[in-house]
Amino acid sequence: MPGLAACRPVRTAVFLAASLAMLASVRAEVRLHHLFSDHMVLQRGKPLPVWGWADPGEEVSVTFRGYSVQTRANDGRWMLWLPPQEAGGPETLTVRGKNEIVLRDVLVGEVWICSGQSNMEFPLNRASDSAPDIADSANPNLRLFTVPKRKELEPIEDIQASWVVSGPDTTPNFSAVGYYFGRALQKALGVPVGLIHTSWGGSPAEVWMSRDVLESNEEYRHDILETYEQARARYEEALAQWEAARKQAQQAGKPFNQRRPRAPWRPTELYNGMIAPLIPFAIQGAIWYQGESNAGRAWQYRRLFADMIRNWRRDFGQGNFPFLAVQLAPWDKNRHRSLEEITAEPTESDWAELREAQNYVAQTEPNVGIAVITDLGEKDDIHPKRKKPVGERLALAARVIAYGEKIDGLSPTYRSVRFEDGRAIISFDHVHGPLQYRGDQPTGFAIAGPDRKFVWAKARLVGDKVEVWSDAVPNPVAVRFGWADYPVVNLYSASGLPVSPFRTDDWPMVTNPND
């Protein structure tokens, strides 16, 4: 009987041959991008890209609803296009190469991206009065996909996730704003809706943009890219000092309670890790809840936000798809002041300037809408818990902008002002009847004369216009409404949507370093 040593070469050769055969089998397998899984939703009415990986030169076919298209994998990646489809399902989608993949329970309907920072990330199980909604969330026509959090230096191609059906087991940790938006939209349209949630708390807008866009703009190169490198150097120095202090404390047997320095956000890192891998999946549009982390640069946000939208539209290659944003909620920045203190006198506000930037983008870029939530903030909490009306207002905006419905779905926004006889008459866009206020009288209006000193003003509704005045300002030249971190306002459209904060002047901004 041969000894153990004599058997080793034979066993090694057999193992090596089996390993090579297994490796060849693995390499031969056609693989789909993870956006394509059981329970997925495909966008109706648009050409549908389907893509994945296979051996170089391998022939791949995709069959769906009787349509079959073929292609050949070039350099290991393949992509093909299904023709536009009508809403419906469930269906199966079959991919064939050297192996076969069958996706089941596939629907066709409306697909929306849900992105932003913490208020978009905010889960349904933390929202106000959400327990009954979670219990009642089973809906075979609402599907959810959550993009894993990833910060990347360069764009990645795929993500590890899959679609799930809406229900009590899948909705609690999903975006509350996203869920309520999708639920309302699905009910209104009567077709399947798929939501792709990709957000990260605390993130500024520039981390959701591609490097070529930031590098092509001199302002962004200086204020964002170069500033990041400086912030990174300061962080590395602070981290080294922190680690040295911790080591010294450990060696001395002393407690160490210093907080670890926080790394600055790297521009482009969430675009690379959480947007790029979704491209060019067919979508209807995007909803966006972000801006808190850019409020200190509100003067820049009117350009940065617009360029981010253009960036996504360019890269998805689906035209000027609808982009719907949530206006910043009222918040008093943890100053714990009373309402009397907050409303003592009109003030400047970086959050008001950020809201103005959001409105500016909506007015100057095609197919952009704003959901106004001045009535939904919490004075001492940057994360207001009433998310249901936020999502529902986004759905109303979508019905107007994305689907062309003739409904009162957008908040009134400032259009123009004229001054006569010591009074200002304000006109608005998006009005569908007389304005209304809740309470004893309209609140939140301030007026100023040539000295640019604002005082609180009285207001009177005249149909769909507002007349504003103050006996202390006989020659008014400017009016502001809701211009505060925490605006206290009560003016609404005929259907109950809050009027957006505004100013009629273009005087220097507190966030503009050049003013």
C-alpha positions in Angstrom: 0.0 0.0 0.0 1.6 3.3 -1.0 2.5 5.6 1.8 0.9 9.0 2.6 3.7 10.9 0.9 3.2 9.0 -2.4 -0.6 9.8 -2.4 0.0 13.5 -2.0 0.9 14.3 -5.7 -2.1 12.4 -7.0 -4.5 14.1 -4.6 -3.0 17.5 -5.3 -3.4 17.0 -9.0 -7.0 15.9 -8.6 -7.7 18.9 -6.4 -6.0 21.3 -8.8 -8.0 19.9 -11.8 -11.3 20.2 -9.9 -10.4 23.7 -8.8 -9.7 24.8 -12.4 -12.9 23.2 -13.6 -14.8 25.0 -10.9 -13.1 28.3 -11.8 -14.0 27.8 -15.4 -17.6 27.1 -14.5 -17.8 30.2 -12.3 -16.3 32.4 -15.1 -18.7 31.0 -17.6 -21.8 32.0 -15.5 -23.8 34.9 -16.8 -24.4 37.4 -14.0 -26.9 40.2 -13.7 -26.5 43.5 -12.0 -28.2 43.3 -8.5 -30.8 45.8 -9.5 -32.3 42.9 -11.5 -33.8 40.5 -9.0 -37.0 38.8 -8.1 -39.8 41.3 -7.1 -38.2 44.1 -9.1 -40.1 46.9 -10.9 -39.2 48.0 -14.4 -40.1 51.5 -15.6 -43.0 51.6 -17.9 -43.0 53.5 -21.2 -39.2 53.8 -21.6 -36.5 51.6 -23.3 -35.2 49.3 -20.6 -31.5 48.6 -20.3 -30.6 45.2 -18.8 -27.0 44.5 -18.1 -24.5 42.3 -16.3 -21.3 40.2 -16.8 -20.2 37.1 -18.7 -17.2 35.6 -20.3 -15.7 37.9 -23.1 -17.5 37.1 -26.3 -20.2 35.1 -24.7 -23.7 35.4 -26.4 -26.4 36.6 -24.0 -30.2 36.8 -24.6 -32.9 38.4 -22.5 -36.6 37.4 -22.9 -39.5 39.3 -21.4 -43.2 39.3 -22.3 -42.4 37.5 -25.5 -39.7 39.9 -26.6 -36.2 38.4 -27.0 -33.1 40.4 -27.6 -29.5 39.2 -27.9 -26.0 40.7 -27.5 -22.4 39.6 -27.0 -20.4 40.3 -23.9 -17.5 42.6 -24.7 -14.6 42.6 -22.3 -16.8 40.6 -19.9 -19.7 43.1 -19.6 -22.9 43.1 -21.6 -25.9 45.4 -22.0 -29.0 45.2 -24.1 -32.3 47.0 -24.3 -35.9 45.8 -24.1 -38.6 47.9 -25.8 -40.9 50.1 -23.8 -43.5 48.2 -21.8 -46.9 48.9 -20.4 -47.6 48.7 -16.7 -48.6 45.3 -15.3 -47.3 42.0 -14.1 -46.2 39.9 -12.4 -44.0 38.5 -15.2 -40.8 36.5 -15.5 -37.6 37.8 -17.1 -35.1 35.2 -18.4 -31.5 35.7 -19.2 -29.6 33.0 -21.1 -25.9 32.5 -21.8 -24.0 29.4 -20.9 -26.3 29.3 -18.0 -29.9 30.5 -17.4 -31.3 33.1 -14.9 -35.0 33.4 -14.3 -36.3 36.4 -12.4 -39.9 36.0 -11.1 -42.6 38.3 -9.9 -41.3 41.2 -12.0 -43.7 44.2 -12.4 -43.7 47.1 -14.8 -44.7 50.5 -13.4 -43.1 53.6 -12.0 -39.6 53.7 -10.6 -38.3 56.5 -8.4 -35.0 57.2 -6.6 -35.2 58.4 -3.0 -32.0 60.2 -1.9 -30.6 62.8 0.4 -29.4 63.0 4.0 -30.8 62.0 7.4 -34.4 63.2 6.9 -34.6 60.9 3.8 -32.8 58.1 5.6 -35.2 58.5 8.6 -36.9 55.1 9.0 -40.6 54.5 8.9 -40.6 52.9 12.4 -39.4 56.2 13.9 -42.0 58.4 12.2 -45.1 59.7 14.1 -48.0 57.4 14.2 -46.4 54.9 11.9 -47.3 51.7 13.7 -50.7 51.3 12.0 -49.2 52.1 8.7 -46.5 49.5 9.1 -49.1 46.9 10.1 -51.1 47.8 7.0 -48.1 48.1 4.6 -48.6 44.8 2.7 -48.9 45.9 -0.9 -47.9 43.6 -3.8 -47.8 46.7 -6.1 -45.2 48.6 -4.0 -41.6 47.3 -4.1 -38.5 48.5 -2.2 -34.8 48.5 -2.9 -32.2 49.9 -0.4 -28.7 50.7 -1.7 -26.1 49.7 0.9 -24.0 52.6 2.3 -20.7 52.8 0.5 -18.1 55.6 0.2 -15.8 55.0 -2.8 -12.9 56.9 -4.4 -14.0 55.8 -7.9 -17.3 54.8 -9.4 -18.3 51.2 -8.7 -20.3 49.0 -11.0 -22.6 46.9 -8.7 -24.1 46.7 -5.2 -25.2 43.9 -3.0 -28.9 44.2 -2.5 -32.2 43.0 -3.8 -35.9 44.1 -4.3 -38.5 43.2 -1.6 -42.3 43.5 -1.5 -43.8 46.1 0.7 -45.1 44.6 4.0 -44.8 44.7 7.8 -41.4 42.8 7.6 -39.8 45.0 5.0 -41.1 48.6 5.6 -40.0 49.4 9.2 -36.4 50.3 8.3 -37.2 51.8 4.9 -37.2 55.5 4.4 -40.4 57.0 5.9 -40.6 59.8 3.3 -39.9 57.4 0.5 -42.5 54.9 1.7 -45.3 57.5 2.2 -44.4 59.0 -1.2 -44.6 55.6 -2.9 -47.8 54.6 -1.1 -49.6 57.7 -2.1 -48.3 57.6 -5.7 -49.2 54.0 -6.1 -52.7 54.6 -4.9 -53.2 57.7 -7.1 -51.8 56.1 -10.3 -53.1 52.5 -9.8 -49.9 51.0 -11.2 -46.9 49.3 -9.6 -44.3 51.6 -8.0 -40.7 50.7 -7.2 -38.6 52.8 -4.8 -34.8 52.8 -4.8 -33.6 54.3 -1.5 -30.0 55.7 -1.5 -29.2 58.2 1.2 -26.7 58.9 4.0 -27.3 61.2 7.0 -25.2 64.3 7.3 -24.1 64.3 3.7 -23.6 67.5 1.7 -24.7 67.8 -1.9 -21.1 67.7 -3.3 -20.6 64.1 -2.2 -23.5 63.1 -4.5 -21.8 64.6 -7.6 -19.2 63.2 -10.0 -15.6 64.4 -10.1 -15.6 65.7 -13.6 -18.5 68.0 -12.8 -16.8 69.4 -9.8 -13.4 69.7 -11.5 -14.9 71.5 -14.5 -16.1 74.5 -12.3 -13.5 76.9 -10.9 -15.6 77.8 -7.9 -16.1 74.1 -7.0 -12.4 73.4 -7.5 -11.5 76.1 -5.0 -14.4 76.0 -2.5 -15.0 72.2 -2.5 -12.1 70.1 -3.8 -9.2 72.2 -2.5 -11.0 72.9 0.8 -11.5 69.2 1.3 -7.8 68.6 0.9 -7.1 71.2 3.6 -9.8 69.8 5.8 -8.4 66.3 5.3 -4.9 67.5 6.4 -6.3 69.0 9.5 -8.2 65.9 10.3 -5.1 63.7 9.9 -3.2 65.9 12.2 -6.0 65.9 14.8 -6.3 62.2 14.5 -2.6 61.7 15.2 -2.9 63.9 18.3 -5.9 62.0 19.5 -4.3 58.6 19.0 -1.2 59.8 20.9 -3.3 61.2 23.7 -5.2 57.9 24.0 -2.1 55.8 24.0 -0.6 58.0 26.7 -3.7 57.7 28.8 -3.7 53.9 28.4 -0.1 53.6 29.4 -0.8 55.8 32.5 -3.9 53.8 33.4 -6.1 56.9 33.1 -9.6 57.1 31.6 -9.7 58.6 28.1 -13.0 60.3 27.1 -12.0 62.5 24.2 -14.2 62.1 21.1 -12.4 60.7 18.0 -12.1 63.4 15.3 -14.6 63.0 12.5 -13.3 62.7 9.0 -14.6 65.3 6.5 -16.9 64.3 3.7 -14.9 63.5 0.6 -16.5 65.1 -2.5 -17.9 62.5 -5.0 -17.7 59.5 -2.6 -21.4 58.8 -2.4 -22.0 59.4 -6.1 -19.3 56.8 -6.7 -20.6 54.3 -4.2 -24.4 54.8 -4.3 -25.4 56.6 -7.5 -23.0 55.4 -10.2 -23.8 51.7 -9.7 -27.5 52.5 -10.5 -26.8 54.1 -13.9 -28.4 53.6 -16.4 -31.4 51.9 -14.8 -34.6 53.2 -16.2 -36.4 55.5 -13.8 -39.3 58.0 -13.8 -37.6 60.5 -11.5 -36.0 61.3 -8.1 -37.1 62.7 -4.7 -34.5 64.5 -2.6 -34.5 65.6 1.0 -31.2 67.3 1.7 -29.7 70.8 2.3 -29.2 70.9 6.1 -25.5 70.2 5.6 -25.2 73.0 2.9 -27.1 75.7 4.8 -23.9 77.5 5.7 -23.2 77.8 1.9 -26.7 78.7 0.8 -25.4 81.3 -1.6 -23.6 78.5 -3.5 -26.4 75.9 -3.2 -28.5 77.6 -6.0 -25.7 76.6 -8.4 -24.5 73.4 -6.7 -28.0 71.9 -6.4 -28.8 72.7 -10.1 -25.5 71.2 -11.2 -26.1 68.1 -9.2 -29.5 67.6 -10.9 -27.9 68.2 -14.3 -25.1 65.7 -13.4 -27.6 62.9 -12.6 -29.7 63.7 -15.7 -26.7 63.6 -17.9 -25.4 60.3 -16.5 -28.7 58.5 -16.4 -29.3 59.6 -20.0 -33.1 59.8 -19.7 -33.6 63.5 -20.4 -34.8 66.1 -17.8 -36.5 63.5 -15.6 -38.6 65.0 -12.7 -36.6 65.9 -9.6 -38.6 66.7 -6.5 -37.1 68.2 -3.4 -38.3 68.8 0.2 -37.8 72.3 1.4 -35.9 72.5 4.7 -38.1 72.1 7.7 -38.3 74.8 10.4 -35.7 74.3 13.1 -34.3 76.6 15.8 -30.9 75.0 15.8 -31.2 73.6 19.4 -31.3 77.1 20.9 -34.3 76.1 23.0 -36.0 79.4 22.7 -39.6 80.2 23.3 -41.9 81.2 20.4 -41.9 84.7 21.9 -38.1 84.8 21.7 -38.0 83.4 18.2 -40.6 86.0 16.9 -39.3 89.0 18.9 -38.0 90.7 15.7 -37.2 89.8 12.1 -33.7 88.4 11.6 -31.4 87.1 8.9 -31.2 83.3 8.4 -29.0 80.9 6.5 -31.8 78.3 6.5 -34.1 80.9 4.8 -31.4 81.5 2.2 -31.1 77.7 1.6 -34.9 77.5 1.1 -34.6 80.4 -1.3 -31.9 78.5 -3.2 -34.1 75.4 -3.5 -37.0 77.6 -4.8 -34.6 79.3 -7.3 -33.6 75.9 -8.7 -37.2 74.9 -9.0 -38.0 78.1 -10.9 -35.0 78.0 -13.3 -34.5 74.2 -14.0 -37.1 72.2 -15.9 -39.2 69.6 -14.1 -38.1 70.5 -10.6 -40.6 70.8 -7.8 -40.5 71.6 -4.1 -42.6 70.2 -1.3 -43.0 73.0 1.3 -43.2 71.8 5.0 -43.1 75.0 7.0 -46.0 73.6 9.1 -44.2 70.3 9.9 -41.0 71.3 11.7 -40.1 70.7 15.3 -38.5 73.6 17.0 -35.7 71.7 18.8 -35.3 68.7 16.5 -33.6 68.8 13.1 -35.4 65.5 12.3 -39.2 66.2 12.5 -41.1 63.0 12.9 -44.2 63.8 10.9 -43.0 62.2 7.6 -46.4 61.1 6.2 -47.5 64.6 4.9 -43.9 65.1 3.5 -44.1 62.0 1.4 -47.7 62.8 0.4 -46.8 66.3 -0.7 -44.0 64.9 -2.8 -46.5 62.6 -4.4 -48.8 65.6 -5.2 -45.9 67.4 -6.8 -45.1 64.2 -8.8 -48.7 64.1 -10.1 -48.3 67.6 -11.4 -44.7 67.6 -12.8 -44.2 64.0 -13.8 -47.7 63.0 -14.8 -49.3 66.3 -15.9 -52.4 66.1 -13.7 -54.3 69.4 -13.3 -54.5 69.4 -9.6 -53.5 71.8 -6.8 -50.3 69.9 -6.0 -47.7 72.6 -5.6 -47.3 75.2 -2.9 -47.9 78.9 -3.9 -44.5 80.7 -4.5 -43.7 84.4 -4.8 -44.2 85.9 -8.2 -44.0 89.7 -7.9 -44.7 92.7 -5.8 -45.9 96.2 -6.4 -45.9 99.1 -4.0 -48.6 101.7 -3.8 -49.9 104.0 -1.2 -47.5 102.7 1.4 -48.5 99.1 0.9 -47.1 96.1 -0.8 -49.3 93.8 -3.0 -47.8 90.3 -3.4 -48.8 88.0 -6.3 -48.1 84.3 -6.4 -47.6 81.4 -8.8 -49.4 78.0 -8.2 -52.6 79.5 -6.9 -55.9 77.8 -7.6 -58.3 80.0 -5.7 -58.2 82.3 -2.7 -55.5 82.0 -0.2 -56.3 81.2 3.4 -54.8 81.5 6.9 -55.2 79.6 10.1 -55.6 81.7 13.2 -56.6 85.2 14.0 -54.6 86.9 11.3 -51.8 86.1 8.7 -48.4 85.9 10.4 -44.8 85.8 9.3 -44.6 89.0 7.2 -41.9 91.6 7.6 -41.5 94.9 5.7 -38.7 97.4 5.2 -38.1 100.8 3.8 -35.0 102.3 2.2 -33.1 101.9 5.5 -33.4 98.1 5.0 -34.5 97.6 8.6 -37.3 95.0 8.7 -40.2 95.2 11.2 -43.2 92.9 11.6 -46.0 93.8 9.3 -49.8 93.4 9.1 -51.3 91.5 6.2 -54.7 91.2 4.5 -55.8 88.6 2.0 -57.3 89.8 -1.2 -58.3 86.7 -3.2 -55.1 85.1 -4.3 -53.0 88.1 -3.4 -51.7 89.5 -0.1 -51.6 93.1 0.9 -48.8 94.0 3.4 -48.1 97.2 5.4 -46.8 98.7 8.6 -47.5 102.1 10.0 -43.8 102.2 11.0 -42.7 102.0 7.4 -44.5 104.7 5.3 -42.3 104.1 2.2 -41.9 100.3 1.9 -39.4 98.8 -0.6 -39.1 95.2 0.5 -41.2 92.4 2.0 -40.2 89.1 3.5 -42.3 86.1 4.5 -41.3 83.2 6.7 -37.7 84.4 6.6 -36.2 82.6 9.6 -34.6 79.4 10.7 -37.9 78.5 12.4 -40.6 80.4 10.5 -43.9 80.9 12.3 -46.4 81.2 9.5 -50.0 80.3 8.8 -50.7 81.1 5.1 -52.0 78.3 2.8 -53.3 77.6 -0.6 -57.0 76.9 -1.2 -56.2 73.2 -0.9 -54.2 73.5 2.3 -50.6 73.6 1.0 -48.4 76.1 2.9 -47.2 79.1 1.0 -43.4 79.0 0.5 -41.2 81.5 2.4 -39.8 84.3 0.2 -38.2 87.7 0.0 -38.8 90.4 -2.6 -35.4 92.0 -2.1 -31.9 91.0 -3.4 -29.9 92.5 -0.6 -26.7 90.8 0.6 -26.9 87.3 1.9 -25.4 86.3 5.2 -23.9 83.1 3.7 -22.2 84.9 0.7 -18.5 85.6 1.6 -18.5 88.2 -1.1 -21.3 90.3 0.3 
